[in-house]
């Protein structure tokens, strides 16, 4: 009596082709998610423009004294 070993072809750890394909697509998804997350963070914290700063007259390039 010889018993046949039935291999499960859908096992993640046994089929390296499917597992490597899954890990590759997972890696691509994570990289794209980080890129979009970084772009969104840069967009949220972007430079909004030149602020109106009050500069004292005595610290100008040509200072104005009283």
C-alpha positions as CSV (number, residue, x, y, z in Angstrom):
1,X,0.0,0.0,0.0
2,X,1.5,3.3,-1.0
3,X,-0.1,6.4,0.1
4,X,-0.2,9.3,-2.1
5,X,0.8,12.7,-0.7
6,X,-1.7,15.3,-1.8
7,X,0.0,18.7,-2.0
8,X,-2.1,21.8,-1.7
9,X,-1.1,24.0,-4.6
10,X,-2.9,27.0,-3.1
11,X,-0.7,27.1,0.0
12,X,1.1,30.4,0.3
13,X,4.3,29.0,1.8
14,X,4.7,26.1,-0.7
15,X,4.1,27.9,-4.0
16,X,6.9,30.4,-4.4
17,X,5.6,31.7,-7.7
18,X,2.3,32.9,-6.3
19,X,3.9,34.1,-3.0
20,X,6.6,36.1,-4.8
21,X,4.0,37.6,-7.1
22,X,1.8,38.6,-4.1
23,X,4.8,40.1,-2.3
24,X,5.8,42.0,-5.4
25,X,2.4,43.6,-5.8
26,X,2.2,44.3,-2.1
27,X,5.5,46.1,-2.3
28,X,4.4,48.1,-5.3
29,X,1.2,49.1,-3.5
30,X,3.1,50.2,-0.3
31,X,5.5,52.3,-2.3
32,X,2.7,54.0,-4.2
33,X,0.8,54.6,-1.0
34,X,3.9,56.2,0.6
35,X,4.4,58.4,-2.5
36,X,0.8,59.6,-2.5
37,X,0.9,60.1,1.3
38,X,4.0,62.2,1.0
39,X,2.6,64.3,-1.8
40,X,-0.6,64.9,0.2
41,X,1.4,65.9,3.3
42,X,3.5,68.3,1.2
43,X,0.2,69.7,-0.2
44,X,-1.3,70.2,3.2
45,X,1.8,72.0,4.6
46,X,2.6,74.0,1.5
47,X,3.9,77.6,1.5
48,X,0.8,79.8,1.4
49,X,2.5,83.0,0.3
50,X,4.5,86.0,1.4
51,X,3.5,86.9,5.0
52,X,3.1,90.6,5.9
53,X,5.9,91.1,8.4
54,X,6.4,94.4,10.2
55,X,10.1,95.3,10.0
56,X,11.4,98.0,12.2
57,X,12.7,101.0,10.3
58,X,16.1,101.0,12.0
59,X,16.9,97.5,10.7
60,X,16.3,98.2,7.0
61,X,19.1,98.2,4.3
62,X,19.0,102.0,4.4
63,X,17.9,102.6,8.0
64,X,15.6,105.4,8.9
65,X,16.6,107.2,12.1
66,X,14.5,109.6,14.1
